[in-house]
Amino acid sequence: MADNPHRGSSDEHSSEGVAGAVLGYLLAGILVWGFLGWLAGTFLGLPTGIGIGVGMMLGAAGAIYLIMKRLGA
């Protein structure tokens, strides 16, 4: 352990770290915003699936924005 001084450094640029972050942002955005869309659709009396679909699209768009911002592209 003491032989490797880089062992405790962050894996910000490793492909595994980036892939995990991308997957996490996408899943979290889609699931959380899909749930919020379902709540809004239920509250507003929209037909089944409208709120979920809109929420999931907003969540995916927000996740892609955050991914691009994090990766600096």
ZITA-V811135 format. One record per residue. N is the residue number from 1. RES is the residue in one letter. NEAR is the number of other ideal C-beta (glycine too) atoms within 12 Angstrom. Layout:
[[N/RES/NEAR] [N/RES/NEAR]]
This chain:
[[1/M/7] [2/A/6] [3/D/6] [4/N/8] [5/P/8] [6/H/11] [7/R/10] [8/G/9] [9/S/11] [10/S/11] [11/D/15] [12/E/14] [13/H/15] [14/S/13] [15/S/12] [16/E/12] [17/G/17] [18/V/20] [19/A/16] [20/G/18] [21/A/25] [22/V/23] [23/L/16] [24/G/19] [25/Y/28] [26/L/25] [27/L/19] [28/A/22] [29/G/28] [30/I/27] [31/L/20] [32/V/22] [33/W/28] [34/G/29] [35/F/20] [36/L/22] [37/G/29] [38/W/24] [39/L/17] [40/A/20] [41/G/22] [42/T/18] [43/F/11] [44/L/13] [45/G/10] [46/L/18] [47/P/12] [48/T/12] [49/G/15] [50/I/19] [51/G/25] [52/I/25] [53/G/21] [54/V/24] [55/G/28] [56/M/28] [57/M/19] [58/L/23] [59/G/28] [60/A/26] [61/A/19] [62/G/23] [63/A/28] [64/I/20] [65/Y/17] [66/L/20] [67/I/25] [68/M/15] [69/K/13] [70/R/19] [71/L/18] [72/G/9] [73/A/11]]
